[in-house]
């Protein structure tokens, strides 16, 4: 194999590898930039498809005093949502509700659960902080609803 052919093969391999690794982190319902704006900085992303229209995206951001994880799950089957009697939310698909899930000591999850056409989705925004986080509980609730609106719009 000539040196030129070898370099062309290596270049093609690197191009395909880079395209595949980028595709694995691209969420079809939400952009990494939108999440970075909400969480206040660069985020890492992981997209796990289960079918062509279903799957989950997990975005995370670590800060010195806090960590944030945003998970979006989309499925044709009803997902674990909020308990009965949770607050209803308008403008986010059909049957939208939100609730707060208290985790271990310094961990709080704000969940929005809804449906668009025949797809159910949940948005979980989890904050873990050793001390008071830069994101208040009210901000966390607002940001989770904003993300859920974007997901619903992209599913429509």
C-alpha positions in Angstrom: 0.0 0.0 0.0 1.4 3.4 -1.0 1.9 6.0 1.6 -0.8 8.2 0.0 -3.3 5.3 0.1 -2.4 4.6 3.7 -2.9 8.3 4.7 -6.3 8.4 2.8 -7.4 5.2 4.7 -6.4 6.6 8.1 -8.1 10.0 7.3 -11.3 8.2 6.3 -11.2 6.0 9.4 -10.8 9.1 11.7 -13.6 11.0 9.8 -16.0 8.0 10.2 -15.0 7.5 13.9 -15.6 11.2 14.7 -19.0 11.2 12.9 -20.1 8.1 14.8 -19.0 9.5 18.2 -20.8 12.8 17.6 -23.9 10.9 16.5 -23.9 9.0 19.7 -24.1 12.2 21.7 -26.7 14.0 19.7 -30.1 14.0 21.3 -33.0 14.2 18.8 -35.3 16.1 21.2 -32.9 18.7 22.7 -29.7 20.3 21.8 -26.6 20.3 23.9 -26.4 24.1 23.6 -29.9 24.5 25.0 -29.0 22.4 28.0 -25.7 24.2 28.5 -27.6 27.5 28.6 -30.0 26.1 31.2 -27.3 24.6 33.4 -24.9 27.5 33.0 -21.9 26.0 31.2 -20.5 23.2 29.2 -22.3 19.8 29.5 -21.5 16.3 28.5 -24.1 14.4 26.6 -25.1 10.8 26.0 -27.9 9.6 23.7 -29.1 6.1 24.0 -31.7 5.1 21.4 -34.0 2.2 21.9 -35.9 2.6 18.6 -36.0 5.2 15.9 -38.4 7.3 17.9 -37.6 6.3 21.4 -34.7 6.5 23.8 -33.1 8.7 26.4 -30.6 11.6 26.6 -28.5 12.3 29.6 -26.7 15.6 30.0 -24.5 16.4 32.9 -22.5 19.3 34.3 -20.1 19.3 37.2 -19.4 22.5 39.2 -17.2 22.9 42.2 -20.1 23.0 44.7 -22.8 21.3 42.6 -23.6 18.8 39.9 -26.5 18.8 37.5 -28.0 15.9 35.5 -30.8 16.4 33.0 -32.4 13.2 31.7 -35.0 13.1 28.9 -36.7 9.8 28.3 -39.2 9.2 25.4 -41.2 6.0 25.0 -44.4 4.7 23.4 -45.3 3.1 26.8 -46.2 5.3 29.8 -43.1 6.1 31.7 -42.8 6.5 35.5 -44.2 9.9 36.0 -45.3 11.9 39.0 -47.6 10.5 41.7 -51.4 11.0 41.5 -52.4 14.5 42.5 -49.3 16.2 41.2 -49.5 19.7 39.9 -50.9 19.9 36.3 -48.9 22.0 33.8 -50.4 23.6 30.7 -48.7 24.1 27.4 -46.4 21.1 27.6 -48.1 18.4 25.5 -51.0 16.4 26.9 -51.6 15.3 30.5 -48.5 17.2 31.7 -47.7 17.2 35.4 -44.7 18.1 37.5 -43.4 17.0 40.9 -40.4 17.3 43.1 -38.6 14.1 44.1 -36.4 14.3 47.2 -33.4 12.1 46.9 -30.5 11.6 49.3 -29.5 14.5 51.6 -28.5 17.2 49.1 -30.2 15.8 46.0 -33.4 17.1 44.5 -35.1 16.1 41.2 -37.7 18.2 39.4 -39.7 16.0 37.1 -42.1 17.0 34.3 -44.1 14.1 32.7 -46.2 14.4 29.6 -47.4 12.9 26.3 -47.3 14.2 22.7 -49.4 12.1 20.3 -48.5 8.5 21.0 -45.2 9.2 22.8 -44.8 9.7 26.5 -41.8 11.6 27.9 -40.3 12.7 31.1 -37.7 15.4 31.9 -35.8 15.0 35.2 -33.5 17.8 36.3 -31.4 16.6 39.3 -29.3 18.9 41.4 -26.8 17.7 43.9 -25.1 20.3 46.0 -22.8 20.2 49.1 -24.1 23.6 50.0 -26.7 26.0 48.7 -26.6 25.6 44.9 -26.6 28.5 42.5 -29.9 27.0 41.2 -32.7 27.5 43.6 -35.6 25.1 43.8 -37.8 27.6 42.0 -35.2 28.0 39.2 -34.9 24.2 39.0 -38.7 23.9 38.6 -38.8 26.7 35.9 -35.8 25.2 34.0 -37.3 21.7 34.0 -40.6 23.1 32.6 -38.7 25.1 29.9 -36.8 22.0 28.8 -40.1 20.0 28.8 -41.6 22.6 26.5 -38.7 22.2 24.0 -39.0 18.4 24.1 -42.8 18.6 23.5 -42.3 21.0 20.6 -39.7 18.7 19.0 -41.9 15.7 19.4 -44.9 17.4 17.9 
